[in-house]
């Protein structure tokens, strides 16, 4: 019995497609594993780089931010009022080497609002570290078990 080249190509193509379809859940799991590993890595890095901020995580709720140069937690509303006063009184701004302006104050206000959100997110990520490590261990077990079954 002769098999034509087209039939062989179809058979090989179908086998490859079936292999890809069967491997899709494994690839999705590996992406999840890689995502979890990335989050765990980020959390461990934060434990080393955001040490002083992590000590005050209870206060970093999005309404406050960690001011590293002074090792203090500052309230956003109070900080905003201070910025407005600095601009109104034209106090010298060492960062720009000229008096504070409305634009300087608005720019700094945007920065600290973003920082407050980042600080809150960082604290949440570090707090979730044990759960992330547990999820990773479970996914790795599932992945290893599914590879054995194949």
C-alpha positions as CSV (number, residue, x, y, z in Angstrom):
1,X,0.0,0.0,0.0
2,X,1.4,3.3,-1.1
3,X,0.9,6.4,1.1
4,X,0.9,9.7,-0.7
5,X,3.0,12.7,0.4
6,X,-0.2,14.6,1.2
7,X,-1.5,11.9,3.5
8,X,1.8,11.8,5.4
9,X,1.8,15.6,5.7
10,X,-1.7,15.5,7.1
11,X,-0.9,12.7,9.5
12,X,2.2,14.5,10.8
13,X,0.3,17.8,11.0
14,X,-2.5,16.2,12.9
15,X,0.0,14.6,15.3
16,X,1.7,17.9,15.9
17,X,-1.6,19.6,16.5
18,X,-2.7,17.0,19.0
19,X,0.6,17.3,20.8
20,X,0.2,21.1,21.0
21,X,-3.3,20.8,22.2
22,X,-2.3,18.3,24.9
23,X,0.6,20.5,25.9
24,X,-1.5,23.7,26.2
25,X,-2.6,23.1,29.8
26,X,1.0,22.4,30.8
27,X,2.1,25.6,29.1
28,X,-0.6,27.5,30.8
29,X,0.5,26.0,34.1
30,X,4.1,26.9,33.4
31,X,3.1,30.5,32.7
32,X,1.3,30.5,36.0
33,X,4.3,28.9,37.7
34,X,6.6,31.5,36.1
35,X,4.3,34.3,37.1
36,X,4.2,33.1,40.7
37,X,8.0,32.8,40.7
38,X,8.3,36.4,39.5
39,X,6.0,37.6,42.3
40,X,7.9,35.6,44.9
41,X,11.2,37.1,43.6
42,X,9.7,40.6,43.7
43,X,8.5,40.0,47.3
44,X,11.9,38.8,48.4
45,X,13.6,41.8,46.8
46,X,11.1,44.1,48.6
47,X,12.0,42.5,51.9
48,X,15.6,43.6,51.3
49,X,15.1,47.0,49.7
50,X,11.9,48.3,51.5
51,X,12.9,47.1,54.9
52,X,12.0,50.3,56.8
53,X,8.8,50.8,54.9
54,X,7.7,47.2,55.7
55,X,7.9,48.0,59.3
56,X,5.1,50.5,59.0
57,X,2.9,48.6,56.5
58,X,-0.2,48.9,58.8
59,X,-0.1,52.6,58.1
60,X,0.6,52.4,54.4
61,X,-3.1,52.1,53.3
62,X,-3.1,54.3,50.3
63,X,-3.8,57.4,52.4
64,X,-0.2,57.6,53.7
65,X,3.2,57.1,52.1
66,X,6.6,56.2,53.3
67,X,9.1,59.1,53.2
68,X,12.4,57.3,53.2
69,X,14.8,60.3,53.7
70,X,13.2,60.9,57.1
71,X,12.1,57.3,57.8
72,X,8.6,58.5,58.4
73,X,5.1,57.9,57.3
74,X,3.3,61.0,56.0
75,X,-0.4,61.6,55.4
76,X,-1.3,62.5,51.9
77,X,-3.8,65.2,52.9
78,X,-1.4,66.9,55.2
79,X,1.4,66.6,52.7
80,X,-0.8,68.2,50.0
81,X,-1.6,71.1,52.3
82,X,2.1,71.6,52.9
83,X,2.9,71.6,49.2
84,X,0.2,74.2,48.6
85,X,1.7,76.4,51.4
86,X,5.2,76.0,50.0
87,X,4.0,77.2,46.6
88,X,1.9,80.0,48.0
89,X,4.7,81.3,50.1
90,X,7.3,80.7,47.4
91,X,9.7,78.8,49.7
92,X,13.0,77.8,48.2
93,X,12.8,74.3,46.6
94,X,16.3,72.6,46.8
95,X,15.3,70.1,44.1
96,X,14.8,72.8,41.5
97,X,17.0,75.4,43.0
98,X,14.3,78.0,42.8
99,X,11.1,78.8,44.8
100,X,8.3,76.3,44.8
101,X,5.7,76.9,42.1
102,X,2.2,75.6,41.6
103,X,3.6,73.3,38.9
104,X,6.3,72.0,41.2
105,X,3.7,71.3,43.9
106,X,1.3,69.6,41.5
107,X,4.1,67.5,40.1
108,X,5.3,66.4,43.6
109,X,1.6,65.8,44.6
110,X,1.2,63.3,41.7
111,X,4.5,61.6,42.6
112,X,3.5,61.0,46.3
113,X,0.0,59.8,45.3
114,X,1.6,57.2,43.1
115,X,4.1,56.4,45.8
116,X,1.3,55.8,48.3
117,X,-0.3,53.3,46.0
118,X,3.0,51.6,45.3
119,X,3.8,51.4,49.0
120,X,0.4,49.8,49.7
121,X,0.9,47.4,46.8
122,X,4.4,46.5,48.0
123,X,3.2,45.8,51.5
124,X,0.4,43.6,50.2
125,X,2.8,41.7,48.0
126,X,5.2,40.9,50.9
127,X,2.3,40.0,53.1
128,X,1.1,37.5,50.5
129,X,4.5,35.8,50.2
130,X,3.6,32.7,52.3
131,X,0.5,32.2,50.2
132,X,2.4,32.6,47.0
133,X,5.0,30.1,48.0
134,X,2.3,27.6,48.9
135,X,0.5,28.1,45.6
136,X,3.8,27.6,43.8
137,X,4.5,24.4,45.6
138,X,1.0,23.1,44.8
139,X,1.4,24.0,41.1
140,X,4.8,22.5,40.8
141,X,3.4,19.2,42.3
142,X,0.5,19.3,39.8
143,X,2.9,19.9,36.9
144,X,5.2,17.1,38.0
145,X,2.3,14.7,38.3
146,X,0.8,15.6,34.9
147,X,4.3,15.1,33.3
148,X,4.5,11.7,34.9
149,X,1.1,10.8,33.5
150,X,2.2,11.5,29.9
